[in-house]
């Protein structure tokens, strides 16, 4: 989170389209995301926000338009794809931890295999990250032994272990019991203030208002609002956004 004038574009989406059969999930979506910026992506279910996020590291292939990540055009070229995935971390709503590996091994696997990091260095880094998310004492446990909130904090630490330039969060609290949500949001809040670039698809309106530099509102595959948190929550310009906010207002 910093002065916008000093930041450079790190993700550029240009007229991105995506279909699932006859359903148009994304309709010529264009947006530029700046280094160090925290963007909350909100909207009703089925509006295209998660699909858009997943196109940014090719978990979903876009059908039209262009996506550029830190100067690299996103395509099926495996070299480009691998380069981008090294720089773009993803945190899923369902954690996606390796159940057969310990917490520590979940964090060291990719740095050792992809970044060719030595085991001792990878383990030291992993332990530092686990301490950062408050889970250093859980390093030898397996994911099934942890609560949902703990698993999601491990997933965040795992993403950070690759030193990504960008972190994508796809509804990271939606699968959690209510009492576990705050522990995950606290970690995300600390990350936001540390200056890492974050794109967060979320239903947590309080988090979006407090932490984000920018709010993007999706509806029916298009961006209807792209503004500051204050602008979005206090004076949305589109009737659909006003209707959405009136339904979720109780959440913040």
N, C-alpha and C positions, 0 to 999 in steps of 0.2 A: 504494500500500500504506500504509494508515494506520489510525487508531483508528476502529473500526466505529461507535462512538457518534456520531462527528462526520460520518458519511457519510449521504447521502440516496439513496433508491432512484432509479435511472436507467433500469432495465429491469424491467418486471413482466410475467411470463407467467402467465396464469390459465386453467387447465384446457385447455391447447392440445392440439388433436387434429389429426392429419394422416394421410390414407389415400393409398396408391398402388394404385388398383383395389381388390382385396379385401384388400390388405396394410395392416394398421394400423401405420404407422411411429411415430406418437406417440399416447400414450394419456393424455389429460387431464393434461398436464405443467404443473406450477405451480412457479415459482421467481422470486425477487426478487434483482436484482443491484444492488449499491451502488456509488456513484460512488467511483472510486479503487481498487476491489477487483480483484484478479487471480484469476480462476476457471479452473481446469483442468477440462475436461470429458473424461472417460475412459470406456472401456468397449469391449467386443468389436466387431468389424466388424458392421455391420447393426443396431446397438442403438438407433439413432435420434439419436445425438449430433450428427452433421453435419446431419441434417435439421432438428433443433431450431435449430441455429445459423443455418441458411439461412432459417428462418422469421422471424428477428429483423430482417431487412431486406427481407423479401418476395421473396427469390430463390426461395423456396417459399412458396406461399400456404397458410396454415393453414385447415383446414376448420371448426374449432370452437374455442371459447374466445376469449380476448382477449389481445392483446399491446400494451403501452403503453411507448413509448420517450420518456423525458424529458417525460412529460405528454401526448404525442401518441398517439392510438390508431392502430395500424397497420391500414390497410385499403387498398382499391383506389383511394381518393381520391388522385388524382395530386399534389395540393398537399401532402397529408400525407406521401405517399410520398417526394416530392422533399425535403421538410424533414427527414425521418428519414435519408435516404441522405446528406444533407450532414453529418449528425452521427455517422453510424455507418460507420466504415471497415472494409473487408474485405480480408483477405489469403488467397489461395487456395493450395491445394497445387500447382497447375500454373502459378503466377505470374500468368498472364493479362495480361502486358504487351502493348502495341501494338508488333508486330514491325516496322512500317514507320516508327516514330518513334524518334528518339534517346532515350537515357536521360533527358536533360534535358527533352525535349519530353514524355515520358511523365509527368514530374512536374508540368509547368506547365499541361498541357491542361485538367484539371478546375478548378483554381483560377481560371484565366482565363475559362473558359466559364461555370462555375457560380457562383463567388464574385465574378466580375467584377473580378478582380485585374489590375492593370496588368502588362504583360509584364516590365518591369524588376524590379518587386517580386516577381513569381512566380519569376523566374529566380534572384534573390538568395536567396529562401527555399529553392528547390530545391537550390541549391549548398550551402547550410548543412545541409540534410537529408542530402545525399549525403556530406558530410563526417562527419556524425554516424554514418552506417552504413559509413564507411570506403571510399567509392567516388567521392570528388570527382574523381579523375583519369579516371574512366570516363564523364564526362558526355556526351561527343560520340560515344560508341559506340552501336551498335544492340544490342538484346537478344541476338541470335544470336552476337555476339562475346563474350558473357559466360558464365561458368560458371553452373551451376544455383544455387549458393549466392549468387553475385553477383546473379543475376536476382531471387532471392527477397528479398535485401536492398534492391534497387531497388523491388520491389513494396511493401515495408514503408514505405520513404521516400515512395512515391507516396501511400499511404494517409494518412500523416502530413501530407502537403502540404495536405490539406483541413481541418486542425485539428479532427479528429473528437473527439467526447466519449467515444466508445467504439471500440475496435478488436476486431474479430472475426477469429480465426485458425482456418482450417479445415485441420487437419493440415499445417501449413506446412513440415514437414521430410520428409514421407513420400515425396516425389518426388525427394529429393536423394541423391546418393552419400554413404556414411557419413562420408567425410572432410570433407564440406561442411556437415554438420549443425551442428557446434559454432559455426561462424561466424554462422549464423542465430540459434541459441539465445543467443549472446552479445549480439546486438542486442536480442532480445526480453527478455532479462534486464535490460538497461539501461533499456528502456522501462518494464518493470514497476516498477523502483525509482524511476522518475521520477514515478510517481503516476497514470498514465493508466489508465482502466478497460479491462481486457482480459478477453475470454472466449476460451479457447484449447482447441480440440479437438485432442488430442494423444495419441500413443503414447509420448512421451518421459517416462517415469515419473520419472526423476531430476530433470528440469526441473519437473515438477508438484510434486514433494516439496520442492524447494529454493525455488522462486519463488512459487508460488501461495499466496493467503490461504485458498483454499477449493477443495475437490475435489468434483465431482459425478460420480457413477457411473451411467451408463445401462445398461439391459439390457431388450431386448424392448419398447422404446418408453416405458419408465417410468424415473423416477429412483429408484434403490434406495438410494443413499447420498448425503448432502449434509452434508459435515463439513469439519473442518480436515485439512490434509495429514497431520499427525501421527496424527489419529484414523483416517484412511482407511488409511494404510500400516502402522500399528502395531496397530490393533485394529478392523478392519472389522466392522460389525455383521451383515452379510448373508452367507450361505454362498456366494451367487453371486459376490460381491465377493472373498471369500477364494479361490475357485477361480480367478478372473481374475488375481489378484495372484500366485498360485502359478505361473501360466504365464508371467508377464512379469517375475518377480522378478530374473531374470538381468540385466535392463536397468538396474539402479541399485544 
